[in-house]
Amino acid sequence: MLVSSTINPAHSANIPVAVLSLVNPNDGAVGTERFLVKVEEDWDQMLSVAQNTLRLPHARLILRTHSLDICAGHAVTLSRASWPLLAGLIGEINVMVDEDSQADQTFSARVQKQHEASSELDLEYDEHEHGEHEHEQDEHEHANEFSSEDEGCAPEEEQESESEHDEEHAQDEEEDEPQVKQEEDVITEEPRESHQRPASQTTVQRPVKHETSNQRSGSSNLHENEIDSSQASSSQPTPSQEERLILTISYTNPEGEFMHSMFKIRSTATVKSALKGACRTFGLDVARASLKLVVAEENEVELLSDCAEGETLGRVGAVGGSSFVIFMEDE
C-alpha cells in the first residue's frame, strides 16, 4: 500500500499497513477506534492480527473492505482465496464478529477467561459413565492390597471365593460397560502377586498394535507393528494415573478458518472426555465429532490415526506435546 505523509505530501512509501476497525453487527456502523496494523499475506496470520488487536482471541471474525474501486463504495467480504491477491492493495479493513459464533456470550466469556489465565483446561472423567465404576474399582483394589499385605495367610477357600466373585464381576462389566472395561485394562496393567485377575481382564500378555492409517475409511495402507508387551512395558513405562499431559487440539471449519487450543489432561482420561472438552471450547456438536492423533508430518502433510472414544489418551499414543485434530461427520 502506497502511503504518503500529510506533513510532506511529496514523501511516500510502499508499506504493508492498513487501518483496522470494528463494525457493529447490528447497524453496520464503524467504530470510532481505529488501529494501524501490519498487513500479513497469510490469511490465518491476518485473522490472528485482527483478533489480537481487537482483543477477541476466540471470536470468529469476518473481514470486509470498501477501499478498492471494484467495490464501488460497498463493504465487500474478503475470503481466504482472494486475500493473497488483494493483500497489497487494501488500505482499510472492517472487522465484524460472526454472530453465530457469539450466540452464547456467557460461555464465550468463560472460555476466554480460562485461556487468559493459563490456557489449560482440566478434563475429568464423565461422572455418569465413569464415576461409579472408578469408585468400585478403588474399593476392589484396596481390598486386594489389604489381603496381600495384612492377610497373606488367608485360607484357600476365602481366596477361591474372591476369585469367583472377581470373575463374575468382570463378566458383568464386559456385557454392560465395554468402554469402561478398556479403561480398567490400562489402570490395572501391573497384576497383584497374591491375587491374580481373570485372564479376560489382562492385557499385558497381548501384543500392542500401533496403527498409522485411517481405520474408518478402510484404507489398505494400514501399517501395523506388533511389539511384545513385556518389551513395550520395559522401554516405555506406563504413565501413572495422576500424570497430566499438555496437548494441542485443533479444528478447521468448512470456511477454512483454523482454531486451536492447549489442554492439560490426565493420561488415563478417555478420548471421549478430551473430545467433549474440546467441542465445548470450539462450540462444536460432540455427537458429530471425532478425534484423530497427529502421528507424523511428511512434506507438510499430517499423518493421522483414528482414536476410539472408549480408549484412554495413553493407549492411543498421546504423550506430552502431542497434537490432535477434530473432524466433523458432514465435513
C-alpha positions as MATLAB code, in Angstrom:
seq = 'MLVSSTINPAHSANIPVAVLSLVNPNDGAVGTERFLVKVEEDWDQMLSVAQNTLRLPHARLILRTHSLDICAGHAVTLSRASWPLLAGLIGEINVMVDEDSQADQTFSARVQKQHEASSELDLEYDEHEHGEHEHEQDEHEHANEFSSEDEGCAPEEEQESESEHDEEHAQDEEEDEPQVKQEEDVITEEPRESHQRPASQTTVQRPVKHETSNQRSGSSNLHENEIDSSQASSSQPTPSQEERLILTISYTNPEGEFMHSMFKIRSTATVKSALKGACRTFGLDVARASLKLVVAEENEVELLSDCAEGETLGRVGAVGGSSFVIFMEDE';
ca = [
       0.000    0.000    0.000;
       1.458    3.382   -1.059;
       1.339    5.682    1.982;
       2.025    9.438    1.810;
       2.823   11.877    4.592;
       0.310   14.673    5.295;
       3.159   16.876    6.512;
       5.267   16.343    3.408;
       2.995   15.064    0.599;
       5.970   14.603   -1.676;
       7.288   11.895    0.589;
       5.596    8.488    0.148;
       6.499    4.857    0.654;
       5.074    1.454   -0.185;
       4.368   -0.041    3.260;
       2.260   -3.156    4.017;
      -0.108   -1.497    6.510;
      -3.858   -0.958    6.748;
      -6.395    0.743    9.023;
      -8.284   -1.810   11.124;
     -11.652   -1.041   12.738;
     -14.510   -2.947   14.367;
     -18.006   -2.828   12.830;
     -21.217   -3.009   14.843;
     -23.074   -6.104   13.515;
     -26.474   -4.582   14.368;
     -26.332   -1.392   12.330;
     -23.074   -1.785   10.370;
     -21.589    1.369   11.920;
     -17.795    1.541   12.020;
     -16.333    2.056   15.491;
     -14.570    5.269   16.406;
     -11.376    3.492   17.463;
      -9.102    2.590   14.549;
      -5.767    0.769   14.516;
      -2.867    0.904   12.095;
      -1.725   -2.706   11.665;
       0.694   -4.631    9.510;
      -0.895   -6.478    6.596;
       0.051  -10.158    6.583;
      -0.005  -12.044    3.297;
      -1.106  -15.236    5.067;
      -4.862  -15.327    5.770;
      -4.591  -17.097    9.135;
      -1.916  -14.667   10.316;
      -4.085  -11.725    9.269;
      -7.015  -13.136   11.259;
      -4.709  -13.554   14.243;
      -3.562   -9.915   13.953;
      -7.195   -8.764   13.923;
      -8.122  -10.959   16.901;
      -5.171   -9.768   18.990;
      -5.606   -6.108   18.066;
      -9.329   -6.060   18.890;
      -8.871   -8.347   21.924;
     -11.174  -11.016   20.527;
      -8.912  -14.099   20.698;
     -11.725  -16.655   20.457;
     -14.197  -14.885   18.163;
     -14.882  -15.884   14.581;
     -14.176  -12.760   12.533;
     -15.396  -11.589    9.129;
     -13.051   -9.214    7.251;
     -14.524   -6.648    4.844;
     -13.250   -3.729    2.813;
     -14.547   -0.974    0.535;
     -11.170    0.603   -0.266;
     -10.945   -0.919   -3.762;
     -12.516    0.718   -6.798;
     -14.111   -2.584   -7.745;
     -16.132   -2.448   -4.510;
     -17.992    0.652   -5.776;
     -18.134    2.069   -2.252;
     -19.779   -1.017   -0.754;
     -18.309   -3.148    2.030;
     -17.273   -6.439    0.416;
     -16.402   -9.566    2.405;
     -12.865  -10.875    1.924;
     -12.113  -14.603    1.658;
      -9.145  -16.889    2.139;
      -8.787  -17.428   -1.612;
      -8.871  -13.741   -2.594;
      -6.726  -12.435    0.246;
      -3.237  -13.280   -1.184;
      -4.172  -11.454   -4.406;
      -5.517   -8.306   -2.718;
      -3.429   -8.009    0.458;
      -1.064   -5.426   -1.016;
      -3.901   -3.237   -2.351;
      -6.169   -2.972    0.686;
      -5.844    0.132    2.842;
      -8.806   -0.324    5.190;
     -10.186   -3.461    6.838;
     -13.531   -3.536    8.620;
     -13.932   -6.402   11.091;
     -17.283   -7.889   12.061;
     -17.833  -10.623   14.655;
     -19.788  -13.604   13.337;
     -22.959  -13.611   15.442;
     -23.345  -17.390   15.122;
     -20.078  -17.927   16.973;
     -21.119  -15.467   19.710;
     -24.590  -16.876   20.421;
     -23.720  -17.889   23.959;
     -21.744  -14.879   25.196;
     -21.664  -16.132   28.759;
     -19.915  -19.306   27.678;
     -17.524  -17.402   25.399;
     -16.517  -15.073   28.236;
     -15.875  -18.031   30.495;
     -13.716  -19.771   27.898;
     -11.787  -16.569   27.239;
     -11.084  -16.115   30.951;
      -9.801  -19.664   31.211;
      -7.408  -19.219   28.281;
      -6.068  -15.889   29.505;
      -5.412  -17.325   32.953;
      -3.434  -20.416   31.984;
      -4.561  -21.758   28.566;
      -5.174  -25.052   30.315;
      -8.445  -26.918   30.703;
      -8.588  -29.780   33.176;
     -10.740  -32.567   31.796;
     -12.150  -35.054   34.302;
     -13.904  -38.354   33.821;
     -17.564  -38.129   32.954;
     -19.422  -38.760   36.231;
     -22.337  -40.514   34.598;
     -20.164  -43.045   32.732;
     -17.090  -43.456   34.918;
     -17.709  -42.179   38.458;
     -19.438  -45.246   39.847;
     -17.063  -47.657   38.099;
     -13.959  -45.827   39.347;
     -15.277  -45.868   42.919;
     -15.950  -49.618   42.765;
     -12.525  -50.270   41.268;
     -10.745  -48.291   44.013;
     -12.570  -50.271   46.683;
     -11.743  -53.533   44.903;
      -8.020  -52.709   44.609;
      -7.908  -51.535   48.215;
      -9.338  -54.884   49.295;
      -6.728  -56.741   47.234;
      -3.874  -54.741   48.777;
      -5.170  -55.377   52.264;
      -5.423  -59.088   51.501;
      -1.885  -59.296   50.057;
      -0.134  -57.270   52.763;
      -2.009  -57.913   56.002;
      -3.673  -61.267   55.370;
      -1.028  -63.209   53.467;
      -2.008  -66.422   55.250;
      -5.751  -66.235   54.410;
      -7.493  -69.611   53.952;
      -7.600  -71.060   50.432;
     -11.404  -71.249   50.483;
     -11.655  -67.495   51.039;
      -9.241  -66.786   48.160;
     -11.190  -69.091   45.813;
     -14.430  -67.328   46.778;
     -12.900  -63.936   45.992;
     -11.606  -65.259   42.657;
     -15.077  -66.480   41.672;
     -16.573  -63.115   42.686;
     -13.982  -61.239   40.596;
     -14.703  -63.442   37.567;
     -18.448  -62.794   37.788;
     -17.811  -59.067   38.291;
     -15.548  -58.986   35.210;
     -18.152  -60.773   33.060;
     -20.855  -58.289   34.116;
     -18.598  -55.392   33.181;
     -17.840  -56.938   29.779;
     -21.535  -57.233   28.977;
     -22.721  -53.861   30.358;
     -19.808  -51.431   30.036;
     -17.283  -52.441   27.377;
     -15.743  -48.982   27.192;
     -15.141  -48.764   30.898;
     -13.575  -52.237   30.732;
     -10.956  -50.921   28.347;
     -10.026  -48.210   30.800;
      -9.641  -50.770   33.570;
      -7.120  -52.633   31.427;
      -4.879  -49.575   31.428;
      -5.201  -48.831   35.130;
      -4.554  -52.414   36.242;
      -1.733  -53.408   33.925;
       0.507  -54.483   36.852;
      -1.054  -57.664   38.327;
      -1.027  -58.322   42.054;
       1.269  -61.173   43.085;
      -1.058  -62.614   45.705;
      -4.346  -62.109   43.833;
      -4.409  -62.744   40.059;
      -7.221  -61.225   37.976;
      -9.106  -63.340   35.396;
      -7.431  -63.711   32.008;
     -10.202  -61.673   30.313;
      -9.084  -58.521   32.153;
      -5.338  -58.869   31.468;
      -3.808  -57.003   28.554;
      -0.081  -57.362   29.279;
       0.020  -60.764   27.520;
      -1.433  -59.421   24.273;
       0.764  -57.719   21.616;
       0.436  -53.953   21.342;
      -0.545  -52.651   17.875;
       0.367  -49.207   16.544;
      -1.861  -48.161   13.629;
      -0.790  -45.300   11.394;
      -3.694  -45.121    8.916;
      -7.332  -44.118    8.928;
      -9.335  -47.052   10.309;
     -12.762  -45.673    9.348;
     -12.042  -45.368    5.646;
     -10.880  -48.973    5.405;
      -7.698  -47.911    3.600;
      -5.332  -50.681    2.550;
      -2.318  -48.607    3.635;
      -2.539  -49.989    7.152;
       0.821  -50.293    8.801;
       0.964  -52.354   11.999;
       3.987  -53.087   14.143;
       3.474  -55.789   16.717;
       5.630  -55.321   19.800;
       5.746  -57.782   22.640;
       4.003  -56.145   25.574;
       6.739  -57.092   28.021;
       9.306  -55.224   25.857;
       6.975  -52.241   25.464;
       6.429  -52.006   29.205;
      10.176  -52.134   29.908;
      11.128  -49.496   27.327;
       8.101  -47.229   27.843;
       6.796  -47.129   31.442;
       3.045  -46.899   31.875;
       2.028  -43.325   32.862;
       0.687  -43.000   36.387;
      -2.975  -42.201   36.988;
      -2.110  -38.702   38.238;
       0.227  -37.814   35.336;
      -1.087  -34.900   33.265;
      -0.240  -34.186   29.648;
      -0.280  -30.852   27.832;
      -1.897  -31.485   24.440;
      -2.881  -29.327   21.465;
      -6.303  -29.872   19.844;
      -7.187  -28.027   16.621;
     -10.140  -27.697   14.243;
     -10.531  -26.167   10.783;
     -14.100  -25.209    9.867;
     -15.577  -25.548    6.333;
     -14.662  -21.908    5.600;
     -11.007  -22.783    6.183;
     -10.634  -20.918    9.475;
      -8.137  -22.633   11.776;
      -8.699  -22.811   15.541;
      -6.515  -24.464   18.147;
      -6.096  -24.552   21.906;
      -3.925  -26.244   24.535;
      -5.379  -28.575   27.162;
      -3.969  -30.092   30.337;
      -5.436  -33.552   30.903;
      -4.682  -36.836   32.632;
      -3.112  -39.560   30.530;
      -5.748  -42.001   31.820;
      -8.673  -39.837   30.661;
     -10.654  -41.228   27.752;
     -10.600  -39.876   24.212;
     -14.318  -39.144   24.614;
     -13.657  -36.890   27.633;
     -10.991  -34.937   25.743;
     -13.287  -34.622   22.714;
     -16.153  -33.292   24.851;
     -13.960  -30.602   26.425;
     -12.546  -29.509   23.072;
     -16.007  -29.371   21.456;
     -17.255  -27.181   24.310;
     -14.306  -24.840   23.761;
     -14.833  -24.565   19.984;
     -18.646  -24.623   20.148;
     -18.966  -27.880   18.174;
     -21.526  -30.704   18.319;
     -19.746  -33.577   20.078;
     -22.237  -36.107   18.650;
     -20.868  -35.489   15.119;
     -17.217  -35.064   16.100;
     -14.288  -37.480   16.144;
     -10.681  -37.110   17.292;
      -7.548  -38.089   15.378;
      -3.952  -38.153   16.645;
      -1.245  -36.481   14.545;
       1.294  -39.309   14.208;
       3.832  -37.586   11.933;
       4.273  -34.868    9.341;
       5.699  -35.565    5.887;
       6.044  -32.851    3.238;
       3.635  -30.595    5.163;
       1.053  -33.414    5.163;
      -0.136  -34.710    8.530;
      -0.379  -38.464    9.045;
      -3.406  -39.083   11.279;
      -4.561  -42.038   13.355;
      -8.158  -42.645   14.446;
      -8.800  -42.611   18.197;
     -11.578  -44.798   19.616;
     -13.667  -42.840   22.119;
     -13.501  -45.624   24.704;
      -9.687  -45.728   24.743;
      -7.545  -43.661   27.086;
      -5.200  -40.993   25.746;
      -2.217  -43.048   26.885;
      -3.440  -46.107   24.996;
      -3.863  -44.239   21.689;
      -0.267  -42.987   21.920;
      -0.612  -39.479   23.366;
       2.414  -38.029   25.176;
       3.279  -34.547   26.376;
       3.162  -32.160   23.410;
       1.027  -34.436   21.190;
      -1.406  -32.854   18.722;
      -4.970  -33.929   17.887;
      -7.356  -32.813   15.123;
     -11.173  -32.712   15.321;
     -13.209  -33.897   12.320;
     -16.976  -33.488   11.839;
     -19.089  -36.159   10.103;
     -20.658  -33.895    7.467;
     -17.457  -32.039    6.542;
];
